[in-house]
Amino acid sequence: MLALDEEGNLGVKTLQGEHVKFVPIQLVKAEQDGVWLTGLGEQVDIITRGQGFVRDGDKVLATQLSATH
């Protein structure tokens, strides 16, 4: 789910309404079962499938799953 923007900054692609927004992050720690990072707000919708096919500003039709899936 981590991505690079056009300047090489590390971040994640999120949804803001119907649009993709690249959010820069700082990687704090990487482990076998996940990563710890900073730079996101308290609540954010991260694109987990298809993030490689969209760019910052693209309009998308997203499907949202609950956190338990």
PDB file of N, H, CA, C and O in Angstrom:
ATOM      1  N   MET A   1       0.796  -1.188   0.000  1.00  0.00           N
ATOM      2  CA  MET A   1       0.000   0.000   0.000  1.00  0.00           C
ATOM      3  C   MET A   1       0.845   1.261   0.000  1.00  0.00           C
ATOM      4  O   MET A   1       0.327   2.350  -0.249  1.00  0.00           O
ATOM      5  N   LEU A   2       2.127   1.136   0.273  1.00  0.00           N
ATOM      6  H   LEU A   2       2.548   0.251   0.475  1.00  0.00           H
ATOM      7  CA  LEU A   2       2.995   2.314   0.221  1.00  0.00           C
ATOM      8  C   LEU A   2       3.262   2.662  -1.232  1.00  0.00           C
ATOM      9  O   LEU A   2       3.336   1.780  -2.087  1.00  0.00           O
ATOM     10  N   ALA A   3       3.406   3.944  -1.505  1.00  0.00           N
ATOM     11  H   ALA A   3       3.347   4.660  -0.810  1.00  0.00           H
ATOM     12  CA  ALA A   3       3.609   4.409  -2.877  1.00  0.00           C
ATOM     13  C   ALA A   3       4.612   5.551  -2.879  1.00  0.00           C
ATOM     14  O   ALA A   3       4.905   6.147  -1.842  1.00  0.00           O
ATOM     15  N   LEU A   4       5.130   5.841  -4.059  1.00  0.00           N
ATOM     16  H   LEU A   4       4.892   5.357  -4.901  1.00  0.00           H
ATOM     17  CA  LEU A   4       6.004   6.996  -4.258  1.00  0.00           C
ATOM     18  C   LEU A   4       5.284   7.992  -5.150  1.00  0.00           C
ATOM     19  O   LEU A   4       4.603   7.605  -6.100  1.00  0.00           O
ATOM     20  N   ASP A   5       5.435   9.286  -4.844  1.00  0.00           N
ATOM     21  H   ASP A   5       5.988   9.601  -4.072  1.00  0.00           H
ATOM     22  CA  ASP A   5       4.884  10.288  -5.750  1.00  0.00           C
ATOM     23  C   ASP A   5       5.909  10.582  -6.840  1.00  0.00           C
ATOM     24  O   ASP A   5       6.958   9.939  -6.887  1.00  0.00           O
ATOM     25  N   GLU A   6       5.624  11.535  -7.710  1.00  0.00           N
ATOM     26  H   GLU A   6       4.772  12.057  -7.672  1.00  0.00           H
ATOM     27  CA  GLU A   6       6.516  11.824  -8.831  1.00  0.00           C
ATOM     28  C   GLU A   6       7.853  12.406  -8.414  1.00  0.00           C
ATOM     29  O   GLU A   6       8.803  12.386  -9.196  1.00  0.00           O
ATOM     30  N   GLU A   7       7.945  12.927  -7.186  1.00  0.00           N
ATOM     31  H   GLU A   7       7.173  12.943  -6.551  1.00  0.00           H
ATOM     32  CA  GLU A   7       9.222  13.445  -6.677  1.00  0.00           C
ATOM     33  C   GLU A   7       9.970  12.409  -5.842  1.00  0.00           C
ATOM     34  O   GLU A   7      11.052  12.696  -5.328  1.00  0.00           O
ATOM     35  N   GLY A   8       9.405  11.204  -5.701  1.00  0.00           N
ATOM     36  H   GLY A   8       8.527  10.971  -6.119  1.00  0.00           H
ATOM     37  CA  GLY A   8      10.051  10.145  -4.936  1.00  0.00           C
ATOM     38  C   GLY A   8       9.729  10.143  -3.456  1.00  0.00           C
ATOM     39  O   GLY A   8      10.389   9.446  -2.685  1.00  0.00           O
ATOM     40  N   ASN A   9       8.721  10.914  -3.037  1.00  0.00           N
ATOM     41  H   ASN A   9       8.185  11.480  -3.664  1.00  0.00           H
ATOM     42  CA  ASN A   9       8.311  10.933  -1.630  1.00  0.00           C
ATOM     43  C   ASN A   9       7.470   9.707  -1.307  1.00  0.00           C
ATOM     44  O   ASN A   9       6.610   9.313  -2.095  1.00  0.00           O
ATOM     45  N   LEU A  10       7.718   9.105  -0.151  1.00  0.00           N
ATOM     46  H   LEU A  10       8.416   9.426   0.489  1.00  0.00           H
ATOM     47  CA  LEU A  10       6.976   7.936   0.303  1.00  0.00           C
ATOM     48  C   LEU A  10       5.639   8.367   0.883  1.00  0.00           C
ATOM     49  O   LEU A  10       5.569   9.339   1.635  1.00  0.00           O
ATOM     50  N   GLY A  11       4.574   7.646   0.535  1.00  0.00           N
ATOM     51  H   GLY A  11       4.631   6.857  -0.076  1.00  0.00           H
ATOM     52  CA  GLY A  11       3.264   7.985   1.061  1.00  0.00           C
ATOM     53  C   GLY A  11       2.248   6.905   0.768  1.00  0.00           C
ATOM     54  O   GLY A  11       2.597   5.793   0.372  1.00  0.00           O
ATOM     55  N   VAL A  12       0.991   7.242   0.967  1.00  0.00           N
ATOM     56  H   VAL A  12       0.707   8.145   1.289  1.00  0.00           H
ATOM     57  CA  VAL A  12      -0.117   6.350   0.650  1.00  0.00           C
ATOM     58  C   VAL A  12      -1.143   7.129  -0.161  1.00  0.00           C
ATOM     59  O   VAL A  12      -1.227   8.354  -0.073  1.00  0.00           O
ATOM     60  N   LYS A  13      -1.917   6.399  -0.949  1.00  0.00           N
ATOM     61  H   LYS A  13      -1.849   5.404  -1.020  1.00  0.00           H
ATOM     62  CA  LYS A  13      -2.993   7.016  -1.721  1.00  0.00           C
ATOM     63  C   LYS A  13      -4.283   6.843  -0.937  1.00  0.00           C
ATOM     64  O   LYS A  13      -4.647   5.736  -0.539  1.00  0.00           O
ATOM     65  N   THR A  14      -4.965   7.963  -0.725  1.00  0.00           N
ATOM     66  H   THR A  14      -4.669   8.861  -1.049  1.00  0.00           H
ATOM     67  CA  THR A  14      -6.182   7.978   0.073  1.00  0.00           C
ATOM     68  C   THR A  14      -7.338   8.512  -0.753  1.00  0.00           C
ATOM     69  O   THR A  14      -7.155   8.997  -1.870  1.00  0.00           O
ATOM     70  N   LEU A  15      -8.529   8.413  -0.183  1.00  0.00           N
ATOM     71  H   LEU A  15      -8.677   8.019   0.724  1.00  0.00           H
ATOM     72  CA  LEU A  15      -9.715   8.983  -0.813  1.00  0.00           C
ATOM     73  C   LEU A  15     -10.144  10.224  -0.065  1.00  0.00           C
ATOM     74  O   LEU A  15     -10.210  10.232   1.164  1.00  0.00           O
ATOM     75  N   GLN A  16     -10.434  11.267  -0.811  1.00  0.00           N
ATOM     76  H   GLN A  16     -10.380  11.261  -1.809  1.00  0.00           H
ATOM     77  CA  GLN A  16     -11.085  12.458  -0.270  1.00  0.00           C
ATOM     78  C   GLN A  16     -12.294  12.694  -1.154  1.00  0.00           C
ATOM     79  O   GLN A  16     -12.188  13.254  -2.245  1.00  0.00           O
ATOM     80  N   GLY A  17     -13.442  12.257  -0.665  1.00  0.00           N
ATOM     81  H   GLY A  17     -13.528  11.802   0.221  1.00  0.00           H
ATOM     82  CA  GLY A  17     -14.641  12.291  -1.495  1.00  0.00           C
ATOM     83  C   GLY A  17     -14.502  11.268  -2.605  1.00  0.00           C
ATOM     84  O   GLY A  17     -14.331  10.077  -2.342  1.00  0.00           O
ATOM     85  N   GLU A  18     -14.575  11.728  -3.844  1.00  0.00           N
ATOM     86  H   GLU A  18     -14.714  12.695  -4.057  1.00  0.00           H
ATOM     87  CA  GLU A  18     -14.435  10.841  -5.002  1.00  0.00           C
ATOM     88  C   GLU A  18     -13.061  10.952  -5.649  1.00  0.00           C
ATOM     89  O   GLU A  18     -12.861  10.441  -6.751  1.00  0.00           O
ATOM     90  N   HIS A  19     -12.115  11.606  -4.990  1.00  0.00           N
ATOM     91  H   HIS A  19     -12.278  12.021  -4.095  1.00  0.00           H
ATOM     92  CA  HIS A  19     -10.814  11.858  -5.602  1.00  0.00           C
ATOM     93  C   HIS A  19      -9.666  11.232  -4.812  1.00  0.00           C
ATOM     94  O   HIS A  19      -9.710  11.115  -3.587  1.00  0.00           O
ATOM     95  N   VAL A  20      -8.643  10.837  -5.557  1.00  0.00           N
ATOM     96  H   VAL A  20      -8.607  10.932  -6.552  1.00  0.00           H
ATOM     97  CA  VAL A  20      -7.433  10.269  -4.969  1.00  0.00           C
ATOM     98  C   VAL A  20      -6.563  11.402  -4.444  1.00  0.00           C
ATOM     99  O   VAL A  20      -6.387  12.423  -5.109  1.00  0.00           O
ATOM    100  N   LYS A  21      -6.023  11.212  -3.250  1.00  0.00           N
ATOM    101  H   LYS A  21      -6.166  10.382  -2.710  1.00  0.00           H
ATOM    102  CA  LYS A  21      -5.083  12.180  -2.685  1.00  0.00           C
ATOM    103  C   LYS A  21      -3.870  11.422  -2.177  1.00  0.00           C
ATOM    104  O   LYS A  21      -4.002  10.518  -1.352  1.00  0.00           O
ATOM    105  N   PHE A  22      -2.691  11.781  -2.663  1.00  0.00           N
ATOM    106  H   PHE A  22      -2.584  12.516  -3.333  1.00  0.00           H
ATOM    107  CA  PHE A  22      -1.444  11.215  -2.168  1.00  0.00           C
ATOM    108  C   PHE A  22      -1.082  11.937  -0.876  1.00  0.00           C
ATOM    109  O   PHE A  22      -1.038  13.166  -0.837  1.00  0.00           O
ATOM    110  N   VAL A  23      -0.825  11.169   0.180  1.00  0.00           N
ATOM    111  H   VAL A  23      -0.861  10.170   0.148  1.00  0.00           H
ATOM    112  CA  VAL A  23      -0.468  11.740   1.481  1.00  0.00           C
ATOM    113  C   VAL A  23       0.931  11.257   1.855  1.00  0.00           C
ATOM    114  O   VAL A  23       1.132  10.057   2.043  1.00  0.00           O
ATOM    115  N   PRO A  24       1.901  12.166   1.966  1.00  0.00           N
ATOM    116  CA  PRO A  24       3.255  11.769   2.372  1.00  0.00           C
ATOM    117  C   PRO A  24       3.248  11.235   3.805  1.00  0.00           C
ATOM    118  O   PRO A  24       2.515  11.734   4.659  1.00  0.00           O
ATOM    119  N   ILE A  25       4.066  10.220   4.057  1.00  0.00           N
ATOM    120  H   ILE A  25       4.661   9.814   3.363  1.00  0.00           H
ATOM    121  CA  ILE A  25       4.163   9.633   5.396  1.00  0.00           C
ATOM    122  C   ILE A  25       5.635   9.473   5.769  1.00  0.00           C
ATOM    123  O   ILE A  25       6.523   9.582   4.924  1.00  0.00           O
ATOM    124  N   GLN A  26       5.868   9.216   7.040  1.00  0.00           N
ATOM    125  H   GLN A  26       5.146   9.127   7.727  1.00  0.00           H
ATOM    126  CA  GLN A  26       7.198   8.875   7.544  1.00  0.00           C
ATOM    127  C   GLN A  26       7.130   7.444   8.049  1.00  0.00           C
ATOM    128  O   GLN A  26       6.283   7.121   8.882  1.00  0.00           O
ATOM    129  N   LEU A  27       8.011   6.586   7.557  1.00  0.00           N
ATOM    130  H   LEU A  27       8.699   6.849   6.881  1.00  0.00           H
ATOM    131  CA  LEU A  27       8.079   5.199   8.008  1.00  0.00           C
ATOM    132  C   LEU A  27       8.843   5.166   9.324  1.00  0.00           C
ATOM    133  O   LEU A  27      10.002   5.577   9.383  1.00  0.00           O
ATOM    134  N   VAL A  28       8.197   4.678  10.380  1.00  0.00           N
ATOM    135  H   VAL A  28       7.255   4.345  10.332  1.00  0.00           H
ATOM    136  CA  VAL A  28       8.800   4.631  11.709  1.00  0.00           C
ATOM    137  C   VAL A  28       9.477   3.290  11.940  1.00  0.00           C
ATOM    138  O   VAL A  28      10.613   3.235  12.409  1.00  0.00           O
ATOM    139  N   LYS A  29       8.771   2.199  11.606  1.00  0.00           N
ATOM    140  H   LYS A  29       7.847   2.245  11.224  1.00  0.00           H
ATOM    141  CA  LYS A  29       9.286   0.861  11.881  1.00  0.00           C
ATOM    142  C   LYS A  29       8.614  -0.128  10.944  1.00  0.00           C
ATOM    143  O   LYS A  29       7.416  -0.018  10.682  1.00  0.00           O
ATOM    144  N   ALA A  30       9.371  -1.089  10.439  1.00  0.00           N
ATOM    145  H   ALA A  30      10.344  -1.178  10.652  1.00  0.00           H
ATOM    146  CA  ALA A  30       8.820  -2.147   9.595  1.00  0.00           C
ATOM    147  C   ALA A  30       9.045  -3.490  10.278  1.00  0.00           C
ATOM    148  O   ALA A  30      10.147  -3.787  10.741  1.00  0.00           O
ATOM    149  N   GLU A  31       7.994  -4.295  10.336  1.00  0.00           N
ATOM    150  H   GLU A  31       7.099  -4.053   9.960  1.00  0.00           H
ATOM    151  CA  GLU A  31       8.051  -5.629  10.915  1.00  0.00           C
ATOM    152  C   GLU A  31       7.476  -6.615   9.914  1.00  0.00           C
ATOM    153  O   GLU A  31       6.941  -6.209   8.882  1.00  0.00           O
ATOM    154  N   GLN A  32       7.579  -7.910  10.207  1.00  0.00           N
ATOM    155  H   GLN A  32       8.013  -8.239  11.045  1.00  0.00           H
ATOM    156  CA  GLN A  32       7.060  -8.931   9.298  1.00  0.00           C
ATOM    157  C   GLN A  32       5.566  -8.794   9.047  1.00  0.00           C
ATOM    158  O   GLN A  32       5.103  -9.043   7.934  1.00  0.00           O
ATOM    159  N   ASP A  33       4.808  -8.403  10.058  1.00  0.00           N
ATOM    160  H   ASP A  33       5.183  -8.201  10.962  1.00  0.00           H
ATOM    161  CA  ASP A  33       3.358  -8.370   9.921  1.00  0.00           C
ATOM    162  C   ASP A  33       2.783  -6.975   9.693  1.00  0.00           C
ATOM    163  O   ASP A  33       1.565  -6.805   9.744  1.00  0.00           O
ATOM    164  N   GLY A  34       3.625  -5.972   9.443  1.00  0.00           N
ATOM    165  H   GLY A  34       4.615  -6.110   9.401  1.00  0.00           H
ATOM    166  CA  GLY A  34       3.101  -4.643   9.165  1.00  0.00           C
ATOM    167  C   GLY A  34       4.125  -3.551   9.365  1.00  0.00           C
ATOM    168  O   GLY A  34       5.293  -3.816   9.648  1.00  0.00           O
ATOM    169  N   VAL A  35       3.673  -2.319   9.214  1.00  0.00           N
ATOM    170  H   VAL A  35       2.724  -2.103   8.983  1.00  0.00           H
ATOM    171  CA  VAL A  35       4.553  -1.160   9.376  1.00  0.00           C
ATOM    172  C   VAL A  35       3.910  -0.158  10.324  1.00  0.00           C
ATOM    173  O   VAL A  35       2.688  -0.100  10.464  1.00  0.00           O
ATOM    174  N   TRP A  36       4.761   0.627  10.967  1.00  0.00           N
ATOM    175  H   TRP A  36       5.754   0.580  10.853  1.00  0.00           H
ATOM    176  CA  TRP A  36       4.340   1.753  11.791  1.00  0.00           C
ATOM    177  C   TRP A  36       4.724   3.005  11.026  1.00  0.00           C
ATOM    178  O   TRP A  36       5.851   3.123  10.544  1.00  0.00           O
ATOM    179  N   LEU A  37       3.782   3.947  10.913  1.00  0.00           N
ATOM    180  H   LEU A  37       2.867   3.851  11.304  1.00  0.00           H
ATOM    181  CA  LEU A  37       4.075   5.165  10.172  1.00  0.00           C
ATOM    182  C   LEU A  37       3.394   6.357  10.814  1.00  0.00           C
ATOM    183  O   LEU A  37       2.471   6.209  11.615  1.00  0.00           O
ATOM    184  N   THR A  38       3.867   7.545  10.449  1.00  0.00           N
ATOM    185  H   THR A  38       4.617   7.665   9.798  1.00  0.00           H
ATOM    186  CA  THR A  38       3.249   8.788  10.901  1.00  0.00           C
ATOM    187  C   THR A  38       2.964   9.652   9.686  1.00  0.00           C
ATOM    188  O   THR A  38       3.515   9.426   8.609  1.00  0.00           O
ATOM    189  N   GLY A  39       2.104  10.637   9.864  1.00  0.00           N
ATOM    190  H   GLY A  39       1.657  10.820  10.739  1.00  0.00           H
ATOM    191  CA  GLY A  39       1.812  11.573   8.786  1.00  0.00           C
ATOM    192  C   GLY A  39       0.369  11.553   8.337  1.00  0.00           C
ATOM    193  O   GLY A  39      -0.064  12.430   7.590  1.00  0.00           O
ATOM    194  N   LEU A  40      -0.384  10.552   8.790  1.00  0.00           N
ATOM    195  H   LEU A  40      -0.032   9.840   9.397  1.00  0.00           H
ATOM    196  CA  LEU A  40      -1.801  10.485   8.442  1.00  0.00           C
ATOM    197  C   LEU A  40      -2.622  11.143   9.536  1.00  0.00           C
ATOM    198  O   LEU A  40      -2.173  11.254  10.677  1.00  0.00           O
ATOM    199  N   GLY A  41      -3.789  11.567   9.198  1.00  0.00           N
ATOM    200  H   GLY A  41      -4.154  11.477   8.272  1.00  0.00           H
ATOM    201  CA  GLY A  41      -4.686  12.133  10.198  1.00  0.00           C
ATOM    202  C   GLY A  41      -5.249  11.047  11.100  1.00  0.00           C
ATOM    203  O   GLY A  41      -4.850   9.885  11.032  1.00  0.00           O
ATOM    204  N   GLU A  42      -6.170  11.448  11.931  1.00  0.00           N
ATOM    205  H   GLU A  42      -6.494  12.393  11.987  1.00  0.00           H
ATOM    206  CA  GLU A  42      -6.774  10.520  12.884  1.00  0.00           C
ATOM    207  C   GLU A  42      -7.559   9.415  12.190  1.00  0.00           C
ATOM    208  O   GLU A  42      -7.535   8.267  12.632  1.00  0.00           O
ATOM    209  N   GLN A  43      -8.257   9.754  11.101  1.00  0.00           N
ATOM    210  H   GLN A  43      -8.276  10.687  10.742  1.00  0.00           H
ATOM    211  CA  GLN A  43      -9.016   8.766  10.338  1.00  0.00           C
ATOM    212  C   GLN A  43      -8.829   9.068   8.860  1.00  0.00           C
ATOM    213  O   GLN A  43      -8.972  10.212   8.428  1.00  0.00           O
ATOM    214  N   VAL A  44      -8.510   8.036   8.086  1.00  0.00           N
ATOM    215  H   VAL A  44      -8.395   7.107   8.437  1.00  0.00           H
ATOM    216  CA  VAL A  44      -8.259   8.229   6.661  1.00  0.00           C
ATOM    217  C   VAL A  44      -8.687   6.970   5.912  1.00  0.00           C
ATOM    218  O   VAL A  44      -8.564   5.864   6.437  1.00  0.00           O
ATOM    219  N   ASP A  45      -9.185   7.134   4.694  1.00  0.00           N
ATOM    220  H   ASP A  45      -9.285   8.033   4.268  1.00  0.00           H
ATOM    221  CA  ASP A  45      -9.549   6.004   3.839  1.00  0.00           C
ATOM    222  C   ASP A  45      -8.397   5.747   2.877  1.00  0.00           C
ATOM    223  O   ASP A  45      -8.179   6.511   1.937  1.00  0.00           O
ATOM    224  N   ILE A  46      -7.659   4.663   3.119  1.00  0.00           N
ATOM    225  H   ILE A  46      -7.836   4.042   3.883  1.00  0.00           H
ATOM    226  CA  ILE A  46      -6.502   4.307   2.295  1.00  0.00           C
ATOM    227  C   ILE A  46      -6.955   3.388   1.174  1.00  0.00           C
ATOM    228  O   ILE A  46      -7.723   2.453   1.404  1.00  0.00           O
ATOM    229  N   ILE A  47      -6.484   3.648  -0.035  1.00  0.00           N
ATOM    230  H   ILE A  47      -5.860   4.407  -0.223  1.00  0.00           H
ATOM    231  CA  ILE A  47      -6.788   2.783  -1.177  1.00  0.00           C
ATOM    232  C   ILE A  47      -5.903   1.545  -1.057  1.00  0.00           C
ATOM    233  O   ILE A  47      -4.676   1.644  -1.071  1.00  0.00           O
ATOM    234  N   THR A  48      -6.541   0.375  -0.939  1.00  0.00           N
ATOM    235  H   THR A  48      -7.537   0.295  -0.928  1.00  0.00           H
ATOM    236  CA  THR A  48      -5.784  -0.863  -0.739  1.00  0.00           C
ATOM    237  C   THR A  48      -5.746  -1.752  -1.970  1.00  0.00           C
ATOM    238  O   THR A  48      -4.865  -2.604  -2.084  1.00  0.00           O
ATOM    239  N   ARG A  49      -6.671  -1.577  -2.884  1.00  0.00           N
ATOM    240  H   ARG A  49      -7.387  -0.885  -2.792  1.00  0.00           H
ATOM    241  CA  ARG A  49      -6.667  -2.349  -4.134  1.00  0.00           C
ATOM    242  C   ARG A  49      -6.724  -1.381  -5.301  1.00  0.00           C
ATOM    243  O   ARG A  49      -7.559  -0.478  -5.339  1.00  0.00           O
ATOM    244  N   GLY A  50      -5.828  -1.584  -6.247  1.00  0.00           N
ATOM    245  H   GLY A  50      -5.149  -2.318  -6.216  1.00  0.00           H
ATOM    246  CA  GLY A  50      -5.830  -0.748  -7.437  1.00  0.00           C
ATOM    247  C   GLY A  50      -5.069   0.550  -7.296  1.00  0.00           C
ATOM    248  O   GLY A  50      -5.119   1.393  -8.192  1.00  0.00           O
ATOM    249  N   GLN A  51      -4.358   0.735  -6.182  1.00  0.00           N
ATOM    250  H   GLN A  51      -4.317   0.051  -5.454  1.00  0.00           H
ATOM    251  CA  GLN A  51      -3.644   1.992  -5.962  1.00  0.00           C
ATOM    252  C   GLN A  51      -2.565   2.238  -7.011  1.00  0.00           C
ATOM    253  O   GLN A  51      -2.181   3.384  -7.245  1.00  0.00           O
ATOM    254  N   GLY A  52      -2.079   1.188  -7.637  1.00  0.00           N
ATOM    255  H   GLY A  52      -2.390   0.257  -7.448  1.00  0.00           H
ATOM    256  CA  GLY A  52      -1.068   1.341  -8.675  1.00  0.00           C
ATOM    257  C   GLY A  52      -1.623   1.877  -9.990  1.00  0.00           C
ATOM    258  O   GLY A  52      -0.863   2.234 -10.891  1.00  0.00           O
ATOM    259  N   PHE A  53      -2.935   1.933 -10.097  1.00  0.00           N
ATOM    260  H   PHE A  53      -3.552   1.643  -9.366  1.00  0.00           H
ATOM    261  CA  PHE A  53      -3.572   2.355 -11.339  1.00  0.00           C
ATOM    262  C   PHE A  53      -4.164   3.758 -11.272  1.00  0.00           C
ATOM    263  O   PHE A  53      -4.750   4.226 -12.248  1.00  0.00           O
ATOM    264  N   VAL A  54      -4.019   4.440 -10.128  1.00  0.00           N
ATOM    265  H   VAL A  54      -3.543   4.061  -9.335  1.00  0.00           H
ATOM    266  CA  VAL A  54      -4.588   5.782  -9.981  1.00  0.00           C
ATOM    267  C   VAL A  54      -3.511   6.777  -9.585  1.00  0.00           C
ATOM    268  O   VAL A  54      -2.476   6.411  -9.027  1.00  0.00           O
ATOM    269  N   ARG A  55      -3.774   8.043  -9.884  1.00  0.00           N
ATOM    270  H   ARG A  55      -4.614   8.340 -10.337  1.00  0.00           H
ATOM    271  CA  ARG A  55      -2.845   9.124  -9.546  1.00  0.00           C
ATOM    272  C   ARG A  55      -3.548  10.159  -8.686  1.00  0.00           C
ATOM    273  O   ARG A  55      -4.776  10.213  -8.624  1.00  0.00           O
ATOM    274  N   ASP A  56      -2.751  10.969  -8.034  1.00  0.00           N
ATOM    275  H   ASP A  56      -1.753  10.926  -8.085  1.00  0.00           H
ATOM    276  CA  ASP A  56      -3.261  12.066  -7.222  1.00  0.00           C
ATOM    277  C   ASP A  56      -4.200  12.923  -8.065  1.00  0.00           C
ATOM    278  O   ASP A  56      -3.828  13.378  -9.146  1.00  0.00           O
ATOM    279  N   GLY A  57      -5.410  13.142  -7.573  1.00  0.00           N
ATOM    280  H   GLY A  57      -5.712  12.772  -6.694  1.00  0.00           H
ATOM    281  CA  GLY A  57      -6.383  13.968  -8.279  1.00  0.00           C
ATOM    282  C   GLY A  57      -7.366  13.207  -9.139  1.00  0.00           C
ATOM    283  O   GLY A  57      -8.387  13.767  -9.538  1.00  0.00           O
ATOM    284  N   ASP A  58      -7.087  11.927  -9.442  1.00  0.00           N
ATOM    285  H   ASP A  58      -6.257  11.473  -9.118  1.00  0.00           H
ATOM    286  CA  ASP A  58      -8.021  11.139 -10.251  1.00  0.00           C
ATOM    287  C   ASP A  58      -9.363  11.005  -9.545  1.00  0.00           C
ATOM    288  O   ASP A  58      -9.426  10.890  -8.321  1.00  0.00           O
ATOM    289  N   LYS A  59     -10.436  11.021 -10.333  1.00  0.00           N
ATOM    290  H   LYS A  59     -10.385  11.114 -11.327  1.00  0.00           H
ATOM    291  CA  LYS A  59     -11.767  10.754  -9.796  1.00  0.00           C
ATOM    292  C   LYS A  59     -11.995   9.250  -9.874  1.00  0.00           C
ATOM    293  O   LYS A  59     -11.747   8.636 -10.912  1.00  0.00           O
ATOM    294  N   VAL A  60     -12.468   8.653  -8.777  1.00  0.00           N
ATOM    295  H   VAL A  60     -12.669   9.152  -7.935  1.00  0.00           H
ATOM    296  CA  VAL A  60     -12.666   7.205  -8.722  1.00  0.00           C
ATOM    297  C   VAL A  60     -14.030   6.876  -8.128  1.00  0.00           C
ATOM    298  O   VAL A  60     -14.641   7.689  -7.434  1.00  0.00           O
ATOM    299  N   LEU A  61     -14.481   5.678  -8.415  1.00  0.00           N
ATOM    300  H   LEU A  61     -13.984   5.018  -8.979  1.00  0.00           H
ATOM    301  CA  LEU A  61     -15.671   5.119  -7.790  1.00  0.00           C
ATOM    302  C   LEU A  61     -15.177   4.008  -6.879  1.00  0.00           C
ATOM    303  O   LEU A  61     -14.797   2.939  -7.356  1.00  0.00           O
ATOM    304  N   ALA A  62     -15.178   4.248  -5.586  1.00  0.00           N
ATOM    305  H   ALA A  62     -15.486   5.117  -5.199  1.00  0.00           H
ATOM    306  CA  ALA A  62     -14.595   3.312  -4.625  1.00  0.00           C
ATOM    307  C   ALA A  62     -15.665   2.479  -3.942  1.00  0.00           C
ATOM    308  O   ALA A  62     -16.806   2.909  -3.773  1.00  0.00           O
ATOM    309  N   THR A  63     -15.264   1.271  -3.553  1.00  0.00           N
ATOM    310  H   THR A  63     -14.337   0.922  -3.690  1.00  0.00           H
ATOM    311  CA  THR A  63     -16.085   0.397  -2.728  1.00  0.00           C
ATOM    312  C   THR A  63     -15.412   0.301  -1.382  1.00  0.00           C
ATOM    313  O   THR A  63     -14.217   0.016  -1.303  1.00  0.00           O
ATOM    314  N   GLN A  64     -16.156   0.533  -0.329  1.00  0.00           N
ATOM    315  H   GLN A  64     -17.126   0.765  -0.393  1.00  0.00           H
ATOM    316  CA  GLN A  64     -15.569   0.536   1.007  1.00  0.00           C
ATOM    317  C   GLN A  64     -15.975  -0.719   1.761  1.00  0.00           C
ATOM    318  O   GLN A  64     -17.155  -1.063   1.823  1.00  0.00           O
ATOM    319  N   LEU A  65     -14.975  -1.410   2.342  1.00  0.00           N
ATOM    320  H   LEU A  65     -14.016  -1.130   2.291  1.00  0.00           H
ATOM    321  CA  LEU A  65     -15.218  -2.578   3.174  1.00  0.00           C
ATOM    322  C   LEU A  65     -15.043  -2.196   4.627  1.00  0.00           C
ATOM    323  O   LEU A  65     -14.334  -1.240   4.943  1.00  0.00           O
ATOM    324  N   SER A  66     -15.681  -2.933   5.508  1.00  0.00           N
ATOM    325  H   SER A  66     -16.257  -3.710   5.252  1.00  0.00           H
ATOM    326  CA  SER A  66     -15.500  -2.661   6.936  1.00  0.00           C
ATOM    327  C   SER A  66     -14.101  -3.075   7.361  1.00  0.00           C
ATOM    328  O   SER A  66     -13.446  -3.853   6.667  1.00  0.00           O
ATOM    329  N   ALA A  67     -13.647  -2.571   8.478  1.00  0.00           N
ATOM    330  H   ALA A  67     -14.179  -1.940   9.041  1.00  0.00           H
ATOM    331  CA  ALA A  67     -12.300  -2.853   8.981  1.00  0.00           C
ATOM    332  C   ALA A  67     -12.116  -4.308   9.365  1.00  0.00           C
ATOM    333  O   ALA A  67     -10.977  -4.741   9.539  1.00  0.00           O
ATOM    334  N   THR A  68     -13.181  -5.083   9.504  1.00  0.00           N
ATOM    335  H   THR A  68     -14.106  -4.731   9.362  1.00  0.00           H
ATOM    336  CA  THR A  68     -13.063  -6.483   9.899  1.00  0.00           C
ATOM    337  C   THR A  68     -12.789  -7.400   8.724  1.00  0.00           C
ATOM    338  O   THR A  68     -12.505  -8.579   8.935  1.00  0.00           O
ATOM    339  N   HIS A  69     -12.861  -6.912   7.500  1.00  0.00           N
ATOM    340  H   HIS A  69     -13.091  -5.954   7.329  1.00  0.00           H
ATOM    341  CA  HIS A  69     -12.606  -7.760   6.321  1.00  0.00           C
ATOM    342  C   HIS A  69     -11.171  -7.801   5.963  1.00  0.00           C
ATOM    343  O   HIS A  69     -10.794  -8.468   4.999  1.00  0.00           O
TER     344      HIS A  69
END
